[in-house]
Amino acid sequence: MDEQALLGLNPNADADFRQRALAYFEQLKISQDAWQVCAEALAQSIYSDDHIKFFCFQVLEHQIKFKYSELTEVQQQLIRETLVTWLQAQMLNPQPEKTFIRNKAAQVFALLFVTEYLTKWPKFFFDILSVVDLNPRGVDMYLRILMAVDAELVDRDVVHTSEASYYFALIFEARRNTLLKDTMREQCIPSLVESWYQILQNYQYNNSELTCQCLEVVGAYVSWIDLSLIANERFINMLLGHMSVEVLREEACDCLFEIVNKGMDPIDKTKLVESLCQVLQSAGLFSIDQEDDVDFLARFSKLVNGMGQALIASWTKLIKNGDMKSAQDTLQAIEAKVALMLQLLIHEDDDISSNIIGFCYDYLHILKQLSALSDQQKANVEAIMLAVMKKLTYDEEYNFENEGEDEAMFVEYRKQLKLLLDRLAQVSPELLLASVRRVFNTTLQNWQTTRFMEVEVAIRLLYMLAEALPVSHGAHFSGDVTKATALQDMMRTLVTSGVSAYQHTSVTLEFFETVVRYEKFFAVEPQHIPSVLMAFLDHRGLRHTSPKVRSRTAYLFSRFVKSLNKQMNPFIEDVLNRIQDLLELSPPENGYQALLSSDDQLFIYETAGVLIVNSEYSAERKQALMRNLLTPLMEKFKVLLEKLMMAQDEDRQMALADCLNHAVGFASRTSKAFSNKQTVKQCGCSEVYLDCLQTFLPALSCPLQKEVLRSGVRTFLHRMIICLEEEVLPFIPSASEHMLKDCEAKDLQEFIPLINQITAKFKTQVSPFLQQMFMPLLHAIFEVLLLPAEENDQSAALEKQMLRRSYFAFLQTVTGSGMSEVIANQGNVERVLFTVIQGAVDYPDPIAQKTCFIILSKLVELWGGKDGPVGFADFVYKHIVPACFLAPLKQTFDLADAQTVLALSECAVTLKTIHLKRGPECIQYLQQEYLPSLQVAPEIIQEFCQALQQPDAKVFKNYLKVFFQRAKP
């Protein structure tokens, strides 16, 4: 072997050596006999370097995986012998191989097994067992090989194939694996099980590592072998013995879990679980409070969860089968586990608690199905409820300012508990409401002296009731009197208790979240609105010391104000005055720390807009207030734009451009308060927004930071088209002209939707404008599309694809808005039409192809009749009809792809429209000229034309798909 190249296998080697080693590996993979050199190196232990040994196994792995069938009988025998020789050497070597080499060797053995077991090597396991006997190193390899074989046969996490052939390979593998497992069950599984028993018996007291490995193998295989081989007295007794051995019990737990998880007859499953439980209980394993090993308890909790869910699955099957007597016995068995389940659920370690939630959830599902609950079952429900309430509580270590992995895990755990709470509400809504009310009232009465986590969870429970006890449109304070009264009392307590002043971010946030969740409370008791508004506006909310609280409150405040609508009227001026400083545009000077980020300020601007627009003030007053809101932005904008024009430093330019963009964004956001033009006019606000337009548009001609500035102004124009309607039209031509200058693919992509919006909204009103800018826009698009790009530049190719789609979407909007004359009046209309034909046929992009066929069918509908433009009928037959056949016949036109099928559907519509407009002439052309030119058989031509003439378009669409499926090789 190339010794120099092998040096690069060392992880510490430099990049050149590593590159050389990689190239050498690729070279060996395609070489005819390189594998033999590697086989010899392994069999004779030529190399001591671990990375070279691993490398040799990789070469063998590649040979077995991809080129095994090319080998002669003798060569295949050599691979078998190499592996057996290597295995024999493991028991004599002074030191065991590194774990990563043993694992790779096991994978190679497993690959050879799936390749040869059914044909050449039926004694695979017996040969391995005869080599390893009970030698600890040999047993280690034997167990690793068994796990690798299981991974090949069962573990679907192992990806064996590339995406393209994945489906068919999966079917083949599934069949092969079933055959392998069936053959193993017949020929060797009983012997393998016996070997496991011998290993466990031999090593359980003196080699915990091998014993745990063997238990893992038993757990893996039990899912697909005869359960009676494992679930018998000698095996179960041994496993239960392991449950008392500290180093073995976690693995024994997992093994028992797999046994319990095995699918079987419901009555047999109940018996198995019950017998296991009796033994575990008599061994003292149910005494949770005396166990302090949390890792073991987490596994034990998973086992109890498995047993509980297994019993519940049996109960469900028995009920379905009508076996009420056995179902009742199983239910008693389930009930007997509830006390243990509750101990695990309430455990202070969240992993232990989390592992039992499945059993708990399913148990509540059973109770939900029962017609009446016993006193014990009611007590169980209450105990689960109290456990959930306790476990929802944050612990002291939770880091609110810097949430990491532990915090994220607790958030996920809380979501599981919420599902339990929702299920509790389905079983006994009255009990849940009463329990929450009791906890809430007790906590809120003494919130000043109560720990933050208890106050937070009390408010959180009230918040969670909104989803646990669902109503339509948040009407929690009407309907059921008991529930409405309870919720109303709790909300009153929340807003009058003063708890919003609690000095902890979690409590503060929960307060605001709950107030917004139950906004309908303020329609019933509006007298509380002022105090809640003050909480939002002062140091408890928008001026809190925590940026996280300020940010979330900005969003919640916006929602709160919007939901209260007219009830805000008495407070509008006061609120606007109080938020004045929060509306200031943060200057891009260093060192200035604003209270709110620009994203948060968007919500404040939207809130201000909503307050003004929804107020009961006169139009004059609304206009004055809106001008007060927007004038500072316009003034700042002018100053900042001048500064940008003079700025030299690029960082300074970026900071100024961002600030300008924020100003435009804030003005845009205020317009969200308007639903349509009528409200803008009613408020007398058109003039203010037109002033904004005049202020912002000069930014389009700024040569610096074009992308940022154009993006902001473009968004503002989108909003103004909705709010101002035709009043915005005078500004569009010059804005468009600026936006088409020096633009890139992304600029055009974002500009075209603006033109589409204008076209679709104003239609013929903007016809002169469209006539004027049509060719400049097309020139700009094709200038970008024709730019040369690197062959492998994926992002450039994607940008061009997206721009092409935008271009076709533009043509679709123009034709769909009844303005085909815009295209017809262009000097080179044919060139435009050819681009559509090209889009339909040449580019393998079904989304664009679909759009192109929509454009073509629309043009045929408009121009395809006897009175259409001169020469268009010829264009239909020479180009549109061929496009309808050439596109689907391309290899890239994948009829198994959903988007492509939609494109084909539009292709069918195009052909139907041609037939509709041209009548028998179209059929004659297809029968006598076009289809014969494609070598289509006469009977198929006849069939095609008959399908095309069917009045039901769906019939032809279905036929067309079949037609092209038959036509493609």
Number of C-alpha atoms within 10 A of each C-alpha: 11 8 9 11 18 20 19 22 23 15 10 10 12 12 11 11 18 19 15 17 22 16 13 16 20 12 12 20 20 14 11 13 13 18 23 17 15 23 22 16 20 23 19 13 14 12 12 10 12 15 18 21 20 19 18 24 24 20 23 23 23 17 24 21 15 10 14 17 12 12 14 10 10 9 14 18 13 15 21 17 14 20 22 16 16 18 22 17 17 18 18 11 11 8 9 13 14 10 9 12 17 19 18 20 26 23 23 24 25 24 19 22 21 17 17 16 17 16 8 13 16 16 14 17 20 13 12 19 17 9 18 20 14 16 12 15 20 21 23 18 21 22 21 23 26 22 24 24 21 18 16 21 19 18 13 10 8 10 11 13 12 9 9 8 9 13 12 11 15 15 11 11 15 14 11 16 17 13 13 17 17 14 15 18 16 10 13 16 19 16 14 18 19 14 17 20 18 13 22 23 13 14 17 21 13 9 14 16 14 20 25 22 19 29 26 18 21 26 20 21 21 22 16 14 19 14 16 10 15 22 16 11 11 11 18 17 14 15 21 18 16 23 22 16 14 11 18 22 20 21 22 29 26 20 24 26 20 19 25 27 18 16 14 13 11 21 17 11 21 28 14 17 21 17 12 17 18 11 14 16 12 9 14 11 16 21 11 16 9 9 11 9 10 14 13 20 23 21 21 27 26 25 23 24 23 23 27 28 22 23 28 24 17 24 26 17 16 20 14 11 10 11 12 13 11 17 24 14 14 25 19 11 20 21 17 12 17 19 13 16 23 18 19 30 25 21 19 14 15 17 21 23 25 23 22 27 23 16 25 21 20 17 21 21 16 14 19 17 10 10 6 10 15 10 9 10 15 16 12 17 22 17 16 23 21 16 19 21 22 14 21 23 18 19 13 9 8 13 12 12 10 7 10 11 8 12 16 11 13 19 14 13 18 19 13 17 22 20 14 22 23 19 20 24 22 17 21 17 17 13 16 24 20 13 16 23 19 13 19 23 17 13 20 21 13 13 18 16 10 12 13 21 16 22 27 25 24 25 26 22 24 24 20 17 20 17 15 22 16 13 13 6 7 15 15 24 21 16 10 9 11 13 18 16 14 17 21 20 13 20 22 15 16 20 17 13 15 14 20 21 15 17 12 16 20 18 23 22 21 21 25 22 19 19 21 21 19 20 20 19 23 21 14 12 12 13 10 15 19 13 13 18 17 15 21 22 20 13 14 23 27 27 19 19 13 16 15 14 19 24 21 16 26 24 19 21 23 20 17 24 20 17 16 17 14 13 16 22 15 12 14 19 14 9 17 19 9 13 17 12 11 18 20 17 19 18 15 17 10 7 6 9 10 13 19 21 15 20 14 18 24 24 22 26 26 22 27 25 25 21 26 24 26 20 22 15 14 12 17 13 15 22 23 16 20 21 19 12 22 21 15 14 22 22 12 16 24 16 11 18 20 13 15 24 14 11 15 10 9 12 10 15 20 17 17 24 25 18 22 29 20 22 25 25 21 23 24 23 21 23 23 18 21 18 11 15 19 13 17 22 16 15 23 18 24 21 15 18 22 16 14 22 20 12 16 24 21 15 27 24 16 16 12 18 18 17 16 14 24 24 18 22 24 21 16 23 22 16 17 22 21 19 25 22 17 16 14 18 16 10 14 17 14 13 19 18 14 17 21 18 13 10 18 17 21 14 18 21 20 16 21 18 18 20 18 20 16 24 24 19 16 16 18 15 13 18 16 11 16 21 17 14 15 15 16 14 19 13 13 17 23 15 13 18 19 9 9 8 12 8 8 8 9 11 9 17 15 11 17 22 18 18 24 22 20 22 24 22 20 22 24 21 22 23 22 17 16 15 20 19 13 20 20 16 10 15 10 11 12 14 11 17 21 14 16 24 22 16 24 30 25 16 15 18 20 24 16 25 30 23 25 28 29 25 27 27 22 20 22 24 16 17 19 23 16 11 8 14 12 10 8 17 20 11 15 20 16 12 15 26 19 16 23 21 19 15 24 26 17 14 11 14 21 16 18 9 10 11 17 21 19 17 26 27 21 23 30 24 22 24 23 22 19 26 19 17 19 17 14 12 12 18 21 12 14 19 18 12 11 19 18 14 10 11 9 13 11 13 8 12 19 14 13 19 17 12 19 22 17 12 10 10 16 13 13 24 22 14 17 21 17 12 16 16 15 9 11 10 7
